[in-house]
Amino acid sequence: MTKELLTPQKSIPKTERKRPFSQTNLRWPTISIHSLVVVVIVVGVLLPFVPLLIWSFAHRWLFPAVLPTEWSLRAWTYVFSPSSKVFLAFWRSFVVATAVTLISIPIGIMAGRALGLYRFRGRTLVLFLILAPTIVPVLAVAMGIHVVFIRYGLADTLLGVILVHLVPVTPYMVLIMSSAFANYDTDFEDQARSLGAKPSQVFRHVTLPTIWPSVMIGSLFAFIISWSQYLLTLLIGGGQVITLPVLLFSFANSGDNAITAALSLVFIAPAILILLLTARYLSGKDAAFGSFGRL
């Protein structure tokens, strides 16, 4: 019996050791489910664009035909022709959306820092007033602003359209920046100041890199919201400031489905491009929405 106890046991080769159940049996199903979810999301996002793409090349498409019986490049020829003013409306929309985004960034950073870092009396009321434009009907807000803009000569101007777009954009920018500052540690700024950094250097090298993901996400929301504004642009612009949404709705009301579909694709393209460029800030370690719970 002593020999049996002293006899060394044969070691099991590494190749014969059984892996845990979770590593062997669940690995491939997990990857398959993940891939399936991604495919479903991509198909769900791109599927609504298929009818628009078909309509943009359709010349005659009558029920019950599944596909157009006649195809044509008329819609795209019109879109890219200089006389259509599509490029002018596209450029004007881009200028307005970019200006609104650049103006909303410092407003969002300053207001977001105050609301995210400090607890003061009346904070809830201030937050409610900032978010009020998203609650009040847009038409009521636009009519009141229109009267003021007429008095100060801002109606029917590009500047007036830019200023009125800040009304629906600012609440989203402030909310996102408030979430960024809710978990912000000011000790890093104090350390930079103790080493002799100026306020501008502290902001450029410490604050801005920390809140940069939230700035990018806020800019994404600001650009898309301003880019898609129709009613505010129509009321404040008075038909003098023609942006892409205004041009798109005019063709939609005219009943020309082919040109409407082509303009819709042109209208959607910049938003999708910007979303792809800022997608890395929506998830992962650079996610900008990690602190909403503390608001």
N, C-alpha and C positions, 0 to 999 in steps of 0.2 A: 504493500500500500504506500510505503514511503517512496518507492521508485515511481509510482504513478503520480504522486504529488510533485516530485522533483522533476519529472519529465516535462520539458518546455512544450507549451501548446503551439501548434502550427498557426502562424499568423495568416489571416485571410488576405489575399492579394487585393490591392486597391481596385483593380479592375472588376473584382467579384463582389465588392461591397455594394450593398443596396443603397441607393440614394433615398433621401426622404420622399415621401409621397408628393409633397407640395412641389418639389423641384422636377420630378419626372412626369407626373400625370397632368399637372396644371399649367405647365409652361406653354405648350402649343395651343391649348384651348384659349388661354388668356390672350395670346398674340392674335389668334383668329377673331376673338370677340372684339378686340381693340381695332383690328383692321376693318371688321364689319361696321363698327360704329363710325369710323372715319369715312368709309365709302358711303354710308347712309347720309351723313352730314353733307358731304360734297355733292351728292346727287340731289339732296333736298335744296341746297343753295343754288345749284346750276340749272335745275329742272325748270324753274319759272322763266329762265331766259331763252329756252328753246323755242317757245311760240313767238317771242319777240324777234328772234333771229330769222325764223321762217317768214313771218309777216314782212320783215324788212326787204325780203327778196321776192315777195309775192306780188303778182300783177292782177291775178284773178283767183279768188279762193272762196268758192261758194259751197254751202252745205248741200249734200253730206260728204263732200270730198275730204279725205284725210289729209291730203297735201294739196298745195295750190295747183291748179290746172295750167296756169301760165306763170312764168317767172320773169322778173325784170330787175334791172339795176337802177330804176328811176329814182327810188328813194335815196340811195346812197349817192347817186349823181347830184341830186339836189342838195344833200347835206354838205358835200364837198365843193359845191359851186360857190364862187365869191358872192354872187347875188343873193344867196339865201340868208346871209348874215348869221349863220350858225357859228362861225369862228369868232365873230365879234361878241355874240352872246356868251359863248364859251369862255372867252378871255375876260369878259366883264364879270362873269360868275366867279372865275378863278381869282381875280383881283379882290372882289368883295369878300370872298371866303377867306383868303389869305390875310387880308387886313383885319378882319374880325378876329381871326385866330391870334394874330400877333398882339392885338390890343387886349384880348381876354386873358392872355398868359400872365402879365404882371398883375392884373386885377385879381385873378384867381390865386396867385401866389400870396399876395398880401392879405387878402380876405381869408384864404385857407389857412395861413399861418396863425392869424388871430383866432379863428374858430377852432383850429385843431390843437393848439398848444395851451390856450388859456381858457379858464372857466370864470366867467364874469356874469354879473347880474344882467339879465336881458339877453343872454346868448341865444336862448331858444327863440325869442321874438325876432332877433336879427336873422337867424337862420331861416325862420318862416318867411320873412320879408324878401330874402334873397331867392327863395324857392317859389315865391308867389307867382311870378310870370309863367311857371309851368302848370299852375293850378287854374289861374284866371283864363277864360277864353281868349284866344289870340285876337279875335275881331274886336273885343272890347278894349284891349290894350292898344291895338293899332289905331283905333278911332281917336282915343284920347291923345296919343302921341302925335297923330296927324295934325290935330288942331294946334298943338304947340309948335310943330315943325313949320307949319304955314306962317305962323307969327314971326318966326326967326329966319325964314327964308331957306329952310332945309328941305322942304318938300320938293319932290321931283328932281332931286339931286343924288349923285352917287354917294356923297358924304352922308346924306340923310339915310340912305339905305344901309350903309355900313353901321351907323349908330343904332338904327332900329334892330338890326340883326343881333346886336349885343344883348338885347332883352331876353331872347330864348337861349342864348349861348352861355351867358354868364353863370346862371345857376348850376349848370353841369360842370363847368370848369371849377367853380368854387367848391362844389361837393367833392370832386375828385381830389383837389389839392388839400381839402380838409382831412380827407382820409390819409393822405400822404404824411401830413404833419401830426396826425393823431399818435403815431408810433415813433415820431422823430425825436432823437436824443440830442439836446442842445449842448451836451458836454463836449462834443467834438468842436463846436464853434468856440466854446470857452478855451479849449486847449489851443486852438489856432490863434486866438487873440492873445493868449499868454505868451505865445512865441513871436508876437509882434506883427501879426497879419492885420492888414487894414480891412475895414468892412467889405469893400469890394472884393478883396482877395478871399475873405471868408466865404462870401456868397459864391464866388466863381469856383473855388477849389474844394469847398466842403459842402455847402448847402445844395447847390445846383446838381452835382453828381448824385447826391442821395435821392433827390426828388425827381430826377430826370425821367424815370419810367412813368410817373404820374403826369408829368408835363407832356409827354408824348401821347398818352392816352387822352388827356384833356384836350390836346390839340386835335386829335382824331375826331372826338365828338364835336368840337367847335367847328371844324372845317365841314364835316358832313351836315351838321344842322344848318349852318349858314348856306351851304351849297344847295340844299333842298328847299329853301324858303321860297314860297310862291305868294302867299297872301300878303305878307308884310312888304315884300318887294313891289307887288302890284299897287297896294294902297299908298305907300310912301313914295314910291317911284313915279306913280301917276301915269304909267305907260311910257314914260320918257327913258327910264332905265330898264332896258330889255336884257334880262338874264336868261340863261338856258331853261330854267323851270317855267318862266313866263312864256317863252317861245314854244316849249313843249305842250303846255296846256292849251295854247291857242290852236295848235294843230290837232290836239285830241278833241277839242270841241268842233273842229271842222269836219271830222269824220274820215280824214285821210289816214287809214290804218298803217299803210306802209311807211310813210314819213314819220308818223308818231312812233312806230316801233324802232326805226333807225335812230331817231332822236333820243328815245328811251335808253338804248344801248350806249350812246355817247354820253348821256347823262349819268348812267350808273358806273361807267368805266373808272373815272377818277376815284370814286369812293372805294371801289374794290381794290384799286392799286394802293391807296393809302392804308387800307386795312391790312393788306399783305405786308406792307413795309413796317407797320407797327404791331404785327401779330405777336412778336417775341415778347412784348411788354404786357400781353394779356394773360400769360401763364408762365410757369416756371419760376426760377429764382428772381427774375426781374419783374415779376408781376406787380402791377400797380394797385391791386385791389385787396391787398392783404390786411388792411386795417379798418375796413368799414365797420367792424363790430364795435369799435371804440367810439364811434361818432355819437 
